């Protein structure tokens, strides 16, 4: 009975492992015709042209960026404390 369980475990583990070897997105492996190559090149050129037409993004607007500037003096904690306790 122990061997049946071991064989069942190997069978269950072998299914997903063999499924990983199948590549469904690979295609049929046929070479591309000249028309397909030209069409893909036209699509790529049109994409690059459209990407050049898109304006650059503005710098990010940070609402807290100018709250404290570098030249603002920091207060010292000893100046605000009273000497008597």
VOVEX-368758 format. One line per 3 residues: number of its first residue (from 1); for each residue x, y, z of C-alpha. Coordinates in Angstrom, 2 decimals. Layout:
N
NUM	X:Y:Z ~ ...;
//
This chain:
85
1	0.00:0.00:0.00 ~ 2.93:2.27:0.76 ~ 4.14:1.94:-2.83;
4	0.73:2.91:-4.16 ~ 0.84:6.17:-2.21 ~ 4.36:6.92:-3.42;
7	3.35:6.20:-7.03 ~ 0.27:8.40:-6.62 ~ 2.39:11.23:-5.21;
10	4.84:11.03:-8.12 ~ 1.97:11.00:-10.60 ~ 0.38:14.05:-9.03;
13	3.68:15.93:-9.01 ~ 4.60:14.94:-12.56 ~ 1.46:16.51:-14.07;
16	2.29:20.15:-13.27 ~ 5.96:19.59:-14.06 ~ 5.18:18.30:-17.54;
19	2.70:21.13:-18.11 ~ 5.48:23.67:-17.58 ~ 7.28:22.36:-20.65;
22	4.40:23.29:-22.97 ~ 4.73:26.76:-24.50 ~ 1.38:27.87:-25.88;
25	2.59:31.35:-26.84 ~ 5.44:30.13:-29.01 ~ 3.46:30.14:-32.23;
28	3.64:27.78:-35.16 ~ 7.28:28.47:-36.00 ~ 6.58:29.59:-39.56;
31	8.95:32.22:-40.95 ~ 7.48:35.65:-41.54 ~ 6.72:36.80:-45.04;
34	8.10:40.05:-46.38 ~ 4.64:41.62:-46.09 ~ 4.45:40.74:-42.39;
37	7.91:42.19:-41.79 ~ 7.00:45.42:-43.58 ~ 3.69:45.66:-41.70;
40	5.43:45.19:-38.32 ~ 8.01:47.83:-39.25 ~ 5.24:50.29:-40.18;
43	3.52:49.65:-36.86 ~ 6.78:50.19:-34.99 ~ 7.52:53.42:-36.88;
46	4.01:54.73:-36.21 ~ 4.40:53.93:-32.52 ~ 7.73:55.76:-32.29;
49	6.26:58.77:-34.13 ~ 3.32:58.97:-31.72 ~ 5.63:58.67:-28.72;
52	7.61:61.69:-29.95 ~ 4.40:63.72:-30.22 ~ 3.53:63.23:-26.56;
55	4.70:66.26:-24.56 ~ 7.04:65.79:-21.64 ~ 5.43:65.72:-18.24;
58	5.72:68.75:-16.03 ~ 7.77:68.53:-12.89 ~ 5.83:66.99:-10.05;
61	4.00:69.54:-7.98 ~ 4.94:68.88:-4.39 ~ 2.57:70.90:-2.19;
64	4.87:70.58:0.83 ~ 8.07:71.22:-1.07 ~ 8.32:74.90:-0.18;
67	6.97:74.78:3.38 ~ 10.43:74.89:4.92 ~ 13.25:76.18:2.81;
70	16.94:75.62:3.45 ~ 17.52:79.23:4.63 ~ 14.82:79.12:7.33;
73	16.54:79.25:10.71 ~ 15.76:76.40:13.02 ~ 14.79:77.36:16.52;
76	16.98:76.05:19.30 ~ 15.22:74.20:22.08 ~ 17.29:75.95:24.79;
79	16.01:79.40:23.76 ~ 12.40:78.42:24.44 ~ 12.96:76.77:27.81;
82	12.73:78.69:30.96 ~ 15.65:78.43:33.33 ~ 13.52:77.95:36.44;
85	11.70:74.76:37.00;
//
